[in-house]
């Protein structure tokens, strides 16, 4: 468990400290696309295929 936590912390630090060569507007576009893709995927899997069985259907 310690190795897992240590690896995650090291990865986050390296990702934060490495120089980013993309302009800020491209970073925002990538982040927005990732959020939108995750949202569309979650909605599709929940409403169309009913794969999230945490709650009873309304």
CHARMM-style PDB file with segment names, atoms N, HN, CA, C and O in Angstrom:
ATOM      1  N   UNK     1       0.822  -1.187   0.000  1.00  0.00      PROA
ATOM      2  CA  UNK     1       0.000   0.000   0.000  1.00  0.00      PROA
ATOM      3  C   UNK     1       0.869   1.254   0.000  1.00  0.00      PROA
ATOM      4  O   UNK     1       0.552   2.247  -0.654  1.00  0.00      PROA
ATOM      5  N   UNK     2       1.969   1.189   0.744  1.00  0.00      PROA
ATOM      6  HN  UNK     2       2.226   0.382   1.276  1.00  0.00      PROA
ATOM      7  CA  UNK     2       2.881   2.328   0.783  1.00  0.00      PROA
ATOM      8  C   UNK     2       3.452   2.613  -0.601  1.00  0.00      PROA
ATOM      9  O   UNK     2       3.580   3.771  -0.997  1.00  0.00      PROA
ATOM     10  N   UNK     3       3.794   1.561  -1.332  1.00  0.00      PROA
ATOM     11  HN  UNK     3       3.690   0.620  -1.010  1.00  0.00      PROA
ATOM     12  CA  UNK     3       4.364   1.745  -2.667  1.00  0.00      PROA
ATOM     13  C   UNK     3       3.353   2.397  -3.614  1.00  0.00      PROA
ATOM     14  O   UNK     3       3.727   3.223  -4.447  1.00  0.00      PROA
ATOM     15  N   UNK     4       2.099   2.034  -3.491  1.00  0.00      PROA
ATOM     16  HN  UNK     4       1.795   1.363  -2.814  1.00  0.00      PROA
ATOM     17  CA  UNK     4       1.058   2.628  -4.320  1.00  0.00      PROA
ATOM     18  C   UNK     4       0.921   4.119  -4.043  1.00  0.00      PROA
ATOM     19  O   UNK     4       0.900   4.923  -4.975  1.00  0.00      PROA
ATOM     20  N   UNK     5       0.826   4.490  -2.781  1.00  0.00      PROA
ATOM     21  HN  UNK     5       0.843   3.837  -2.024  1.00  0.00      PROA
ATOM     22  CA  UNK     5       0.697   5.907  -2.418  1.00  0.00      PROA
ATOM     23  C   UNK     5       1.937   6.683  -2.837  1.00  0.00      PROA
ATOM     24  O   UNK     5       1.829   7.789  -3.368  1.00  0.00      PROA
ATOM     25  N   UNK     6       3.097   6.119  -2.606  1.00  0.00      PROA
ATOM     26  HN  UNK     6       3.185   5.221  -2.175  1.00  0.00      PROA
ATOM     27  CA  UNK     6       4.351   6.767  -3.002  1.00  0.00      PROA
ATOM     28  C   UNK     6       4.409   6.971  -4.510  1.00  0.00      PROA
ATOM     29  O   UNK     6       4.816   8.037  -4.972  1.00  0.00      PROA
ATOM     30  N   UNK     7       4.008   5.963  -5.283  1.00  0.00      PROA
ATOM     31  HN  UNK     7       3.678   5.097  -4.907  1.00  0.00      PROA
ATOM     32  CA  UNK     7       4.021   6.071  -6.739  1.00  0.00      PROA
ATOM     33  C   UNK     7       3.067   7.148  -7.238  1.00  0.00      PROA
ATOM     34  O   UNK     7       3.398   7.896  -8.158  1.00  0.00      PROA
ATOM     35  N   UNK     8       1.889   7.231  -6.638  1.00  0.00      PROA
ATOM     36  HN  UNK     8       1.620   6.624  -5.891  1.00  0.00      PROA
ATOM     37  CA  UNK     8       0.919   8.249  -7.046  1.00  0.00      PROA
ATOM     38  C   UNK     8       1.452   9.646  -6.744  1.00  0.00      PROA
ATOM     39  O   UNK     8       1.337  10.547  -7.575  1.00  0.00      PROA
ATOM     40  N   UNK     9       2.030   9.830  -5.567  1.00  0.00      PROA
ATOM     41  HN  UNK     9       2.123   9.098  -4.892  1.00  0.00      PROA
ATOM     42  CA  UNK     9       2.574  11.141  -5.195  1.00  0.00      PROA
ATOM     43  C   UNK     9       3.714  11.532  -6.122  1.00  0.00      PROA
ATOM     44  O   UNK     9       3.784  12.681  -6.557  1.00  0.00      PROA
ATOM     45  N   UNK    10       4.599  10.610  -6.428  1.00  0.00      PROA
ATOM     46  HN  UNK    10       4.542   9.676  -6.074  1.00  0.00      PROA
ATOM     47  CA  UNK    10       5.717  10.897  -7.332  1.00  0.00      PROA
ATOM     48  C   UNK    10       5.198  11.234  -8.725  1.00  0.00      PROA
ATOM     49  O   UNK    10       5.689  12.173  -9.351  1.00  0.00      PROA
ATOM     50  N   UNK    11       4.227  10.494  -9.215  1.00  0.00      PROA
ATOM     51  HN  UNK    11       3.828   9.731  -8.707  1.00  0.00      PROA
ATOM     52  CA  UNK    11       3.679  10.767 -10.539  1.00  0.00      PROA
ATOM     53  C   UNK    11       3.041  12.154 -10.595  1.00  0.00      PROA
ATOM     54  O   UNK    11       3.239  12.888 -11.564  1.00  0.00      PROA
ATOM     55  N   UNK    12       2.288  12.512  -9.576  1.00  0.00      PROA
ATOM     56  HN  UNK    12       2.128  11.917  -8.789  1.00  0.00      PROA
ATOM     57  CA  UNK    12       1.645  13.834  -9.555  1.00  0.00      PROA
ATOM     58  C   UNK    12       2.692  14.936  -9.507  1.00  0.00      PROA
ATOM     59  O   UNK    12       2.553  15.946 -10.198  1.00  0.00      PROA
ATOM     60  N   UNK    13       3.732  14.762  -8.707  1.00  0.00      PROA
ATOM     61  HN  UNK    13       3.845  13.942  -8.146  1.00  0.00      PROA
ATOM     62  CA  UNK    13       4.789  15.771  -8.643  1.00  0.00      PROA
ATOM     63  C   UNK    13       5.519  15.920  -9.969  1.00  0.00      PROA
ATOM     64  O   UNK    13       5.798  17.038 -10.401  1.00  0.00      PROA
ATOM     65  N   UNK    14       5.827  14.809 -10.613  1.00  0.00      PROA
ATOM     66  HN  UNK    14       5.600  13.901 -10.262  1.00  0.00      PROA
ATOM     67  CA  UNK    14       6.515  14.866 -11.904  1.00  0.00      PROA
ATOM     68  C   UNK    14       5.624  15.512 -12.959  1.00  0.00      PROA
ATOM     69  O   UNK    14       6.099  16.327 -13.751  1.00  0.00      PROA
ATOM     70  N   UNK    15       4.343  15.162 -12.983  1.00  0.00      PROA
ATOM     71  HN  UNK    15       3.957  14.500 -12.340  1.00  0.00      PROA
ATOM     72  CA  UNK    15       3.427  15.745 -13.956  1.00  0.00      PROA
ATOM     73  C   UNK    15       3.253  17.238 -13.714  1.00  0.00      PROA
ATOM     74  O   UNK    15       3.071  17.997 -14.666  1.00  0.00      PROA
ATOM     75  N   UNK    16       3.306  17.667 -12.471  1.00  0.00      PROA
ATOM     76  HN  UNK    16       3.455  17.050 -11.699  1.00  0.00      PROA
ATOM     77  CA  UNK    16       3.144  19.082 -12.162  1.00  0.00      PROA
ATOM     78  C   UNK    16       4.412  19.877 -12.481  1.00  0.00      PROA
ATOM     79  O   UNK    16       4.322  21.019 -12.931  1.00  0.00      PROA
ATOM     80  N   UNK    17       5.583  19.292 -12.255  1.00  0.00      PROA
ATOM     81  HN  UNK    17       5.656  18.364 -11.890  1.00  0.00      PROA
ATOM     82  CA  UNK    17       6.836  20.018 -12.401  1.00  0.00      PROA
ATOM     83  C   UNK    17       7.423  19.984 -13.815  1.00  0.00      PROA
ATOM     84  O   UNK    17       8.267  20.817 -14.141  1.00  0.00      PROA
ATOM     85  N   UNK    18       7.002  19.054 -14.648  1.00  0.00      PROA
ATOM     86  HN  UNK    18       6.316  18.377 -14.383  1.00  0.00      PROA
ATOM     87  CA  UNK    18       7.568  18.971 -15.992  1.00  0.00      PROA
ATOM     88  C   UNK    18       7.103  20.187 -16.806  1.00  0.00      PROA
ATOM     89  O   UNK    18       5.980  20.663 -16.642  1.00  0.00      PROA
ATOM     90  N   UNK    19       7.973  20.673 -17.675  1.00  0.00      PROA
ATOM     91  HN  UNK    19       8.885  20.286 -17.808  1.00  0.00      PROA
ATOM     92  CA  UNK    19       7.624  21.839 -18.473  1.00  0.00      PROA
ATOM     93  C   UNK    19       6.571  21.472 -19.504  1.00  0.00      PROA
ATOM     94  O   UNK    19       6.686  20.470 -20.210  1.00  0.00      PROA
ATOM     95  N   UNK    20       5.553  22.300 -19.574  1.00  0.00      PROA
ATOM     96  HN  UNK    20       5.459  23.114 -19.000  1.00  0.00      PROA
ATOM     97  CA  UNK    20       4.492  22.083 -20.542  1.00  0.00      PROA
ATOM     98  C   UNK    20       4.761  22.951 -21.765  1.00  0.00      PROA
ATOM     99  O   UNK    20       4.963  24.160 -21.644  1.00  0.00      PROA
ATOM    100  N   UNK    21       4.762  22.336 -22.929  1.00  0.00      PROA
ATOM    101  HN  UNK    21       4.598  21.354 -23.027  1.00  0.00      PROA
ATOM    102  CA  UNK    21       5.104  23.056 -24.142  1.00  0.00      PROA
ATOM    103  C   UNK    21       3.877  23.515 -24.918  1.00  0.00      PROA
ATOM    104  O   UNK    21       4.008  24.133 -25.974  1.00  0.00      PROA
ATOM    105  N   UNK    22       2.679  23.217 -24.401  1.00  0.00      PROA
ATOM    106  HN  UNK    22       2.572  22.715 -23.543  1.00  0.00      PROA
ATOM    107  CA  UNK    22       1.463  23.646 -25.072  1.00  0.00      PROA
ATOM    108  C   UNK    22       1.023  24.995 -24.517  1.00  0.00      PROA
ATOM    109  O   UNK    22       1.204  25.274 -23.332  1.00  0.00      PROA
ATOM    110  N   UNK    23       0.446  25.828 -25.373  1.00  0.00      PROA
ATOM    111  HN  UNK    23       0.299  25.601 -26.336  1.00  0.00      PROA
ATOM    112  CA  UNK    23      -0.099  27.093 -24.872  1.00  0.00      PROA
ATOM    113  C   UNK    23      -1.309  26.840 -23.974  1.00  0.00      PROA
ATOM    114  O   UNK    23      -1.928  25.777 -24.017  1.00  0.00      PROA
ATOM    115  N   UNK    24      -1.628  27.845 -23.162  1.00  0.00      PROA
ATOM    116  HN  UNK    24      -1.125  28.709 -23.127  1.00  0.00      PROA
ATOM    117  CA  UNK    24      -2.716  27.688 -22.191  1.00  0.00      PROA
ATOM    118  C   UNK    24      -4.051  27.406 -22.868  1.00  0.00      PROA
ATOM    119  O   UNK    24      -4.841  26.621 -22.343  1.00  0.00      PROA
ATOM    120  N   UNK    25      -4.329  28.023 -24.020  1.00  0.00      PROA
ATOM    121  HN  UNK    25      -3.688  28.660 -24.447  1.00  0.00      PROA
ATOM    122  CA  UNK    25      -5.624  27.789 -24.658  1.00  0.00      PROA
ATOM    123  C   UNK    25      -5.759  26.350 -25.155  1.00  0.00      PROA
ATOM    124  O   UNK    25      -6.869  25.819 -25.187  1.00  0.00      PROA
ATOM    125  N   UNK    26      -4.668  25.715 -25.538  1.00  0.00      PROA
ATOM    126  HN  UNK    26      -3.766  26.147 -25.512  1.00  0.00      PROA
ATOM    127  CA  UNK    26      -4.726  24.314 -25.943  1.00  0.00      PROA
ATOM    128  C   UNK    26      -4.913  23.398 -24.729  1.00  0.00      PROA
ATOM    129  O   UNK    26      -5.619  22.393 -24.814  1.00  0.00      PROA
ATOM    130  N   UNK    27      -4.290  23.738 -23.614  1.00  0.00      PROA
ATOM    131  HN  UNK    27      -3.716  24.555 -23.545  1.00  0.00      PROA
ATOM    132  CA  UNK    27      -4.483  22.958 -22.389  1.00  0.00      PROA
ATOM    133  C   UNK    27      -5.941  23.029 -21.942  1.00  0.00      PROA
ATOM    134  O   UNK    27      -6.512  22.024 -21.520  1.00  0.00      PROA
ATOM    135  N   UNK    28      -6.545  24.219 -22.033  1.00  0.00      PROA
ATOM    136  HN  UNK    28      -6.080  25.036 -22.375  1.00  0.00      PROA
ATOM    137  CA  UNK    28      -7.953  24.359 -21.660  1.00  0.00      PROA
ATOM    138  C   UNK    28      -8.850  23.567 -22.605  1.00  0.00      PROA
ATOM    139  O   UNK    28      -9.832  22.967 -22.167  1.00  0.00      PROA
ATOM    140  N   UNK    29      -8.524  23.560 -23.897  1.00  0.00      PROA
ATOM    141  HN  UNK    29      -7.727  24.048 -24.253  1.00  0.00      PROA
ATOM    142  CA  UNK    29      -9.325  22.809 -24.865  1.00  0.00      PROA
ATOM    143  C   UNK    29      -9.237  21.304 -24.584  1.00  0.00      PROA
ATOM    144  O   UNK    29     -10.241  20.597 -24.668  1.00  0.00      PROA
ATOM    145  N   UNK    30      -8.062  20.825 -24.258  1.00  0.00      PROA
ATOM    146  HN  UNK    30      -7.246  21.400 -24.189  1.00  0.00      PROA
ATOM    147  CA  UNK    30      -7.883  19.410 -23.950  1.00  0.00      PROA
ATOM    148  C   UNK    30      -8.651  19.037 -22.678  1.00  0.00      PROA
ATOM    149  O   UNK    30      -9.304  17.995 -22.626  1.00  0.00      PROA
ATOM    150  N   UNK    31      -8.570  19.889 -21.657  1.00  0.00      PROA
ATOM    151  HN  UNK    31      -8.039  20.735 -21.699  1.00  0.00      PROA
ATOM    152  CA  UNK    31      -9.284  19.617 -20.408  1.00  0.00      PROA
ATOM    153  C   UNK    31     -10.793  19.629 -20.640  1.00  0.00      PROA
ATOM    154  O   UNK    31     -11.500  18.769 -20.115  1.00  0.00      PROA
ATOM    155  N   UNK    32     -11.294  20.585 -21.414  1.00  0.00      PROA
ATOM    156  HN  UNK    32     -10.719  21.283 -21.841  1.00  0.00      PROA
ATOM    157  CA  UNK    32     -12.724  20.657 -21.700  1.00  0.00      PROA
ATOM    158  C   UNK    32     -13.192  19.437 -22.487  1.00  0.00      PROA
ATOM    159  O   UNK    32     -14.260  18.893 -22.209  1.00  0.00      PROA
ATOM    160  N   UNK    33     -12.404  19.007 -23.462  1.00  0.00      PROA
ATOM    161  HN  UNK    33     -11.536  19.449 -23.689  1.00  0.00      PROA
ATOM    162  CA  UNK    33     -12.746  17.814 -24.231  1.00  0.00      PROA
ATOM    163  C   UNK    33     -12.785  16.580 -23.341  1.00  0.00      PROA
ATOM    164  O   UNK    33     -13.682  15.748 -23.478  1.00  0.00      PROA
ATOM    165  N   UNK    34     -11.827  16.453 -22.434  1.00  0.00      PROA
ATOM    166  HN  UNK    34     -11.098  17.129 -22.323  1.00  0.00      PROA
ATOM    167  CA  UNK    34     -11.791  15.292 -21.539  1.00  0.00      PROA
ATOM    168  C   UNK    34     -13.002  15.268 -20.614  1.00  0.00      PROA
ATOM    169  O   UNK    34     -13.603  14.216 -20.395  1.00  0.00      PROA
ATOM    170  N   UNK    35     -13.358  16.429 -20.074  1.00  0.00      PROA
ATOM    171  HN  UNK    35     -12.870  17.283 -20.252  1.00  0.00      PROA
ATOM    172  CA  UNK    35     -14.528  16.503 -19.194  1.00  0.00      PROA
ATOM    173  C   UNK    35     -15.795  16.166 -19.965  1.00  0.00      PROA
ATOM    174  O   UNK    35     -16.638  15.413 -19.477  1.00  0.00      PROA
ATOM    175  N   UNK    36     -15.933  16.718 -21.162  1.00  0.00      PROA
ATOM    176  HN  UNK    36     -15.248  17.329 -21.558  1.00  0.00      PROA
ATOM    177  CA  UNK    36     -17.117  16.475 -21.976  1.00  0.00      PROA
ATOM    178  C   UNK    36     -17.212  15.010 -22.400  1.00  0.00      PROA
ATOM    179  O   UNK    36     -18.297  14.430 -22.374  1.00  0.00      PROA
ATOM    180  N   UNK    37     -16.102  14.415 -22.786  1.00  0.00      PROA
ATOM    181  HN  UNK    37     -15.220  14.886 -22.807  1.00  0.00      PROA
ATOM    182  CA  UNK    37     -16.106  13.008 -23.180  1.00  0.00      PROA
ATOM    183  C   UNK    37     -16.495  12.112 -22.001  1.00  0.00      PROA
ATOM    184  O   UNK    37     -17.271  11.172 -22.173  1.00  0.00      PROA
ATOM    185  N   UNK    38     -15.970  12.391 -20.818  1.00  0.00      PROA
ATOM    186  HN  UNK    38     -15.340  13.154 -20.678  1.00  0.00      PROA
ATOM    187  CA  UNK    38     -16.343  11.618 -19.638  1.00  0.00      PROA
ATOM    188  C   UNK    38     -17.811  11.760 -19.301  1.00  0.00      PROA
ATOM    189  O   UNK    38     -18.466  10.783 -18.940  1.00  0.00      PROA
ATOM    190  N   UNK    39     -18.337  12.983 -19.418  1.00  0.00      PROA
ATOM    191  HN  UNK    39     -17.805  13.777 -19.711  1.00  0.00      PROA
ATOM    192  CA  UNK    39     -19.746  13.219 -19.121  1.00  0.00      PROA
ATOM    193  C   UNK    39     -20.647  12.489 -20.113  1.00  0.00      PROA
ATOM    194  O   UNK    39     -21.614  11.842 -19.710  1.00  0.00      PROA
ATOM    195  N   UNK    40     -20.337  12.586 -21.404  1.00  0.00      PROA
ATOM    196  HN  UNK    40     -19.551  13.110 -21.731  1.00  0.00      PROA
ATOM    197  CA  UNK    40     -21.152  11.915 -22.429  1.00  0.00      PROA
ATOM    198  C   UNK    40     -21.094  10.405 -22.250  1.00  0.00      PROA
ATOM    199  O   UNK    40     -22.110   9.726 -22.398  1.00  0.00      PROA
ATOM    200  N   UNK    41     -19.930   9.876 -21.937  1.00  0.00      PROA
ATOM    201  HN  UNK    41     -19.105  10.427 -21.816  1.00  0.00      PROA
ATOM    202  CA  UNK    41     -19.791   8.441 -21.718  1.00  0.00      PROA
ATOM    203  C   UNK    41     -20.613   7.989 -20.519  1.00  0.00      PROA
ATOM    204  O   UNK    41     -21.316   6.981 -20.590  1.00  0.00      PROA
ATOM    205  N   UNK    42     -20.528   8.734 -19.413  1.00  0.00      PROA
ATOM    206  HN  UNK    42     -19.957   9.553 -19.355  1.00  0.00      PROA
ATOM    207  CA  UNK    42     -21.297   8.363 -18.222  1.00  0.00      PROA
ATOM    208  C   UNK    42     -22.795   8.429 -18.479  1.00  0.00      PROA
ATOM    209  O   UNK    42     -23.534   7.538 -18.063  1.00  0.00      PROA
ATOM    210  N   UNK    43     -23.245   9.466 -19.153  1.00  0.00      PROA
ATOM    211  HN  UNK    43     -22.644  10.190 -19.491  1.00  0.00      PROA
ATOM    212  CA  UNK    43     -24.681   9.596 -19.427  1.00  0.00      PROA
ATOM    213  C   UNK    43     -25.145   8.484 -20.358  1.00  0.00      PROA
ATOM    214  O   UNK    43     -26.216   7.914 -20.147  1.00  0.00      PROA
ATOM    215  N   UNK    44     -24.369   8.168 -21.374  1.00  0.00      PROA
ATOM    216  HN  UNK    44     -23.499   8.631 -21.546  1.00  0.00      PROA
ATOM    217  CA  UNK    44     -24.744   7.114 -22.314  1.00  0.00      PROA
ATOM    218  C   UNK    44     -24.805   5.757 -21.625  1.00  0.00      PROA
ATOM    219  O   UNK    44     -25.763   5.006 -21.805  1.00  0.00      PROA
ATOM    220  N   UNK    45     -23.783   5.445 -20.838  1.00  0.00      PROA
ATOM    221  HN  UNK    45     -23.004   6.055 -20.692  1.00  0.00      PROA
ATOM    222  CA  UNK    45     -23.765   4.146 -20.163  1.00  0.00      PROA
ATOM    223  C   UNK    45     -24.860   4.035 -19.117  1.00  0.00      PROA
ATOM    224  O   UNK    45     -25.351   2.939 -18.846  1.00  0.00      PROA
ATOM    225  N   UNK    46     -25.250   5.169 -18.523  1.00  0.00      PROA
ATOM    226  HN  UNK    46     -24.851   6.059 -18.744  1.00  0.00      PROA
ATOM    227  CA  UNK    46     -26.287   5.114 -17.487  1.00  0.00      PROA
ATOM    228  C   UNK    46     -27.683   5.110 -18.100  1.00  0.00      PROA
ATOM    229  O   UNK    46     -28.489   4.242 -17.768  1.00  0.00      PROA
ATOM    230  N   UNK    47     -27.984   6.038 -18.970  1.00  0.00      PROA
ATOM    231  HN  UNK    47     -27.329   6.744 -19.240  1.00  0.00      PROA
ATOM    232  CA  UNK    47     -29.354   6.188 -19.447  1.00  0.00      PROA
ATOM    233  C   UNK    47     -29.716   5.210 -20.562  1.00  0.00      PROA
ATOM    234  O   UNK    47     -30.824   4.673 -20.583  1.00  0.00      PROA
ATOM    235  N   UNK    48     -28.793   4.978 -21.481  1.00  0.00      PROA
ATOM    236  HN  UNK    48     -27.893   5.414 -21.464  1.00  0.00      PROA
ATOM    237  CA  UNK    48     -29.122   4.109 -22.613  1.00  0.00      PROA
ATOM    238  C   UNK    48     -28.959   2.631 -22.265  1.00  0.00      PROA
ATOM    239  O   UNK    48     -29.813   1.813 -22.604  1.00  0.00      PROA
ATOM    240  N   UNK    49     -27.869   2.293 -21.592  1.00  0.00      PROA
ATOM    241  HN  UNK    49     -27.174   2.957 -21.316  1.00  0.00      PROA
ATOM    242  CA  UNK    49     -27.580   0.887 -21.323  1.00  0.00      PROA
ATOM    243  C   UNK    49     -27.850   0.470 -19.881  1.00  0.00      PROA
ATOM    244  O   UNK    49     -27.784  -0.717 -19.562  1.00  0.00      PROA
ATOM    245  N   UNK    50     -28.153   1.424 -19.007  1.00  0.00      PROA
ATOM    246  HN  UNK    50     -28.207   2.389 -19.265  1.00  0.00      PROA
ATOM    247  CA  UNK    50     -28.475   1.165 -17.601  1.00  0.00      PROA
ATOM    248  C   UNK    50     -27.392   0.317 -16.918  1.00  0.00      PROA
ATOM    249  O   UNK    50     -27.693  -0.667 -16.242  1.00  0.00      PROA
ATOM    250  N   UNK    51     -26.137   0.714 -17.106  1.00  0.00      PROA
ATOM    251  HN  UNK    51     -25.893   1.514 -17.655  1.00  0.00      PROA
ATOM    252  CA  UNK    51     -25.024  -0.045 -16.544  1.00  0.00      PROA
ATOM    253  C   UNK    51     -24.636   0.399 -15.140  1.00  0.00      PROA
ATOM    254  O   UNK    51     -23.896  -0.303 -14.450  1.00  0.00      PROA
ATOM    255  N   UNK    52     -25.127   1.555 -14.715  1.00  0.00      PROA
ATOM    256  HN  UNK    52     -25.728   2.125 -15.276  1.00  0.00      PROA
ATOM    257  CA  UNK    52     -24.863   2.002 -13.365  1.00  0.00      PROA
ATOM    258  C   UNK    52     -26.038   1.634 -12.497  1.00  0.00      PROA
ATOM    259  O   UNK    52     -27.049   2.335 -12.496  1.00  0.00      PROA
ATOM    260  N   UNK    53     -25.927   0.546 -11.756  1.00  0.00      PROA
ATOM    261  HN  UNK    53     -25.105  -0.024 -11.756  1.00  0.00      PROA
ATOM    262  CA  UNK    53     -27.041   0.020 -10.999  1.00  0.00      PROA
ATOM    263  C   UNK    53     -27.063   0.456  -9.556  1.00  0.00      PROA
ATOM    264  O   UNK    53     -27.528  -0.296  -8.699  1.00  0.00      PROA
ATOM    265  N   UNK    54     -26.574   1.651  -9.255  1.00  0.00      PROA
ATOM    266  HN  UNK    54     -26.197   2.261  -9.951  1.00  0.00      PROA
ATOM    267  CA  UNK    54     -26.539   2.108  -7.865  1.00  0.00      PROA
ATOM    268  C   UNK    54     -27.914   2.531  -7.368  1.00  0.00      PROA
ATOM    269  O   UNK    54     -28.217   2.395  -6.183  1.00  0.00      PROA
ATOM    270  N   UNK    55     -28.740   3.038  -8.262  1.00  0.00      PROA
ATOM    271  HN  UNK    55     -28.494   3.149  -9.225  1.00  0.00      PROA
ATOM    272  CA  UNK    55     -30.038   3.563  -7.862  1.00  0.00      PROA
ATOM    273  C   UNK    55     -31.134   2.857  -8.644  1.00  0.00      PROA
ATOM    274  O   UNK    55     -30.889   2.342  -9.734  1.00  0.00      PROA
ATOM    275  N   UNK    56     -32.324   2.831  -8.099  1.00  0.00      PROA
ATOM    276  HN  UNK    56     -32.523   3.249  -7.213  1.00  0.00      PROA
ATOM    277  CA  UNK    56     -33.456   2.229  -8.799  1.00  0.00      PROA
ATOM    278  C   UNK    56     -33.893   3.145  -9.939  1.00  0.00      PROA
ATOM    279  O   UNK    56     -33.851   4.366  -9.790  1.00  0.00      PROA
ATOM    280  N   UNK    57     -34.311   2.584 -11.073  1.00  0.00      PROA
ATOM    281  HN  UNK    57     -34.345   1.592 -11.194  1.00  0.00      PROA
ATOM    282  CA  UNK    57     -34.767   3.439 -12.183  1.00  0.00      PROA
ATOM    283  C   UNK    57     -35.994   4.229 -11.786  1.00  0.00      PROA
ATOM    284  O   UNK    57     -36.853   3.754 -11.044  1.00  0.00      PROA
ATOM    285  N   UNK    58     -36.054   5.443 -12.296  1.00  0.00      PROA
ATOM    286  HN  UNK    58     -35.356   5.829 -12.899  1.00  0.00      PROA
ATOM    287  CA  UNK    58     -37.163   6.334 -11.944  1.00  0.00      PROA
ATOM    288  C   UNK    58     -38.344   6.066 -12.855  1.00  0.00      PROA
ATOM    289  OT1 UNK    58     -39.383   6.713 -12.724  1.00  0.00      PROA
TER     290      UNK     58
END
